[in-house]
Amino acid sequence: QVQLVESGGGLVQAGDSLRLSCAASGRTLSGYVMGWFRQAPGKEREFVARITSSGATTYYADSVKGRFTISRDNAKNTVYLQMNSLRPEDTAVYYCAADRGGLGTNWAASYDYWGQGTQVTVSS
């Protein structure tokens, strides 16, 4: 079992930045693909970013490419999402997820463990 806890969300103005953190316990994350997803009210949960187990390769949704950066520190058992140039449409609950298979995809069903989410609100 892996427990994931997100933190770092909040209320910001358009153009501002936030860094989300996802801390894991119960098992090391070093062998897991890690992903960030988000869900706005009334919307489906959507892929934001993922990172391979080594941290060597990252993938992003087109909507955040160039603005968001996913990273991980396996020594700290933590994954991050740096969000720059935030827009009102980025407003959502952001979830950290882990894929124990170590491959990962852009689809939520591929992930085995989820955090409780952290709210990000971007005002215009």
Residue pairs with C-beta under 8 A, 6 or more apart in sequence:
1 26
1 27
1 113
2 24
2 25
2 26
2 27
2 29
2 32
2 98
2 100
2 112
2 113
3 24
3 25
3 26
3 113
4 22
4 23
4 24
4 96
4 97
4 98
4 113
4 114
4 115
5 22
5 23
5 24
5 25
5 115
5 116
6 20
6 21
6 22
6 94
6 95
6 96
6 115
6 116
6 117
6 118
7 20
7 21
7 22
7 23
7 118
8 18
8 19
8 20
8 21
8 118
9 18
9 20
9 93
9 94
9 118
9 119
9 120
9 121
10 18
10 119
10 120
10 121
11 121
11 122
11 123
12 18
12 86
12 120
12 121
12 122
12 123
13 122
13 123
14 86
14 87
14 88
14 122
14 123
14 124
15 85
15 86
16 86
16 122
17 82
17 83
17 84
17 85
17 86
18 83
18 86
18 120
19 80
19 81
19 82
19 83
20 36
20 80
20 81
20 83
20 94
20 96
20 118
20 120
21 78
21 79
21 80
22 34
22 36
22 78
22 79
22 80
22 81
22 96
22 115
23 76
23 77
23 78
24 77
24 78
24 79
24 98
25 77
28 74
28 77
29 53
29 72
29 74
29 77
29 78
29 79
29 98
30 53
30 74
31 53
31 100
31 102
32 53
32 98
32 99
32 100
32 102
33 50
33 51
33 52
33 53
33 98
33 99
33 101
33 102
33 103
33 104
34 50
34 51
34 70
34 72
34 79
34 96
34 97
34 98
34 99
34 104
35 47
35 48
35 49
35 50
35 51
35 96
35 97
35 98
35 99
35 104
35 111
36 48
36 49
36 50
36 70
36 79
36 81
36 94
36 95
36 96
36 97
37 45
37 46
37 47
37 48
37 94
37 95
37 97
37 108
38 45
38 46
38 48
38 90
38 92
38 93
38 94
38 95
38 120
39 45
39 46
39 92
39 93
39 95
39 117
40 91
40 92
40 93
43 92
45 95
45 108
46 61
47 61
47 106
47 107
47 108
48 60
48 61
48 64
48 68
48 81
48 94
49 58
49 59
49 60
49 61
49 64
49 68
49 69
49 70
49 81
50 58
50 59
50 70
50 104
50 105
50 106
51 57
51 58
51 59
51 70
51 71
51 72
51 79
52 58
52 104
53 102
55 71
55 72
55 74
58 69
58 70
58 71
59 106
60 68
60 70
61 106
63 89
64 83
64 90
67 83
67 84
67 85
67 86
68 81
68 82
68 83
68 84
69 81
69 82
69 84
70 79
70 80
70 81
70 82
71 79
71 80
71 82
72 78
72 79
72 80
73 79
73 80
79 96
81 94
83 90
83 120
86 120
86 122
87 122
88 122
88 123
88 124
89 122
90 120
90 122
91 120
91 121
91 122
92 120
93 117
93 118
93 119
93 120
94 117
94 118
94 119
94 120
95 114
95 115
95 116
95 117
96 114
96 115
97 108
97 111
97 112
97 113
97 114
97 115
98 111
98 112
98 113
98 114
99 105
99 110
99 111
99 112
100 112
100 113
101 110
101 112
103 110
104 110
104 111
